[in-house]
Amino acid sequence: MQAINITPTELLNVLAGQEVTADEKMTGQFLLVAKENQDLHLPSAMAGAVADIALGQVQLQTLVHPMKIAVNLPDWTPYQIEESFLTKEPHNWFGPEAIVIEKRFDDFTKEYEGPRDDRGGIPRTAIPKNIAEPLLIEDAYWAAYKTFVNDPDGSFAKQIVPFFQE
């Protein structure tokens, strides 16, 4: 698969569904990689998404589980990577899908009247599988993502609160 380095801000814009433009001659499916950087609270050298690029437009296809890719090439210069190492996420955790999944969990917790643990939490075994499984995947995504964020004081990581504590 072809990959390209882009700025972390451009990557986040793609993930959030905002417009990002590319060279109109660039066409195909690419792995988007946040280039290596030191920008506070932004990802660095991280594979982030697969996108289609055509007619100067970048269209998100799928989020990928964060993994380190550091290739010292100029932005938007294609290079080859082995795609068998990529894990595609079932949902875009930056988009509206995540909001729907989290709302379903929130609605369940408001209506739940069963036993709770010593911290007031609902036992995971009491949460329906169709609600719990996506949240477990989301927790794993954000746990991996925060390791790629430039976060010298830990303030970004503190904002990432998993749904389930182990």
N, C-alpha and C positions, 0 to 999 in steps of 0.2 A: 504494500500500500504506500502511496505517496503521503508524505507529511510535510507540513510547513510550520515554521516558527512565526508566531504573531505576538504582538504585545499582550501582556496579561489583561489590559483593559479591553482590547479587541476581543479576546477570548471570552471574558465575562459578558460583553455585549452580545456575542453570538448566543451564549448560554441563556441569557435573559430575553432573547428574541428581539433584540434591537438591531438596527441596520448596521452592517459592516460591509464596506465595499472592497473589491479586489480589482486587480488588473483585468480588463475585459477580455484579454487573450487567454487568461487562465481558465481552464475547464476541467472538471472531473470531481472525483471524491477524494477528500484529503483528511488526514488526521491533523487536527489543530493542536499545536503545542505552545504553551505560554513560554516565551523565550526566557532564558536565564536572566535574572534581574535581582535588584535589591530593593524594589519598591515596597514600602510598608503595606502589609495586609493584602498583598497580591501574590498569586501563585508564581512559581519560578521553575522552569525546566520541567514542566508537567504536561503530559498528554492529557487533553481535556475533552475532546469531542471529535466526532466524525461529521463532516459537513460537505455538502455539494456546493461547488462554485461554478457559476455560469453567468455570462453576460454582466460580469462585474459584481454580482450579488453572492453573498455567503449565506447558505441556508442550512441550519442545524438539522442533522439526521438523527444522531444519537449521542448521548453523553457516554463517556467511557470512564471506567473506574480509574482514578488517578494513578499514574505511574511515571517514574522518572525517565525523561528523555532529554538529554542535553547534547545538542548538536550545534556547533558554533558555525552557523551560516547566517547570512543576512535574512531579515524578515521576508516572508513570502517567497523564499527560494525552495522549490521542492527537493525532497530527498526521500530515499527509500527506507522503509522500516518493515519489520516482520510483524504482520498483524495478528499472528496466532497468540501473541502475548497480551492482546487487548481483551478486556472484559467489558462488554457493552452493558450499560445500566438499563434496567427495565423502564425507568422513568427519568425525566429531567428534573433533578432535585432543585434546580434554580427556577423552574417554571410553575405554571398553574396546576399541573398534575400533582405536584407535591402539596400544594395548598389543599386540594381536594382530599388527598390521602390523610393529611393531618387533621382536616375538619371531620372526616369520618371517625377518626380516633377520639377527637374531642367530643363529638356527639355521643359516642359510646360511653366515654367516662362520665358524662353528665347524667346518663340514664342508668348506669351500672349501680346495682343495689346489693351486690354480693360481698363476700369477705374481702378484707384488705390486709396488706402486710403491716408490719410495725411502723413503717414510715407513711402509711396511708395510701400506698400504691396498690393498684389492682394486680393480683398475681397474673403473670404472663399466660399461664394455663387457662385463665378465665377469659382471656381476650380471644375473640374468634380469629382463626388462622388467616382469613382474608384481610383482616385489619392489622394483625401483628406482623405478618411476613414482610409487607412492603416497608414498614417502619424499621424492622431489623436491617433490611438492605440499605435504607436511608442512613441509619446510624453508622453502618460500616462505611458508606460513601464519605460522610462528613469526617469520620475518624481518619480516613486516609487523606482526604483533601487538606485537612488542617496541617498535615506534616509537610506540605509543599508551599505553605504560605509563609512569607517573610513576616515573622511575628516575634521579634526579639524580646518583647516584654510579656508575651503570653496573653495579651488582651484579646486577640482574635480568638484564640483557642477557648478562652473563658466563655465566649458567646455561643459556642457549640455545645448544646446540652442534649445528650442522647435521650431518646424516648425510654430506653430500657437500660437500667443499671445492672451490671453483672456482679 
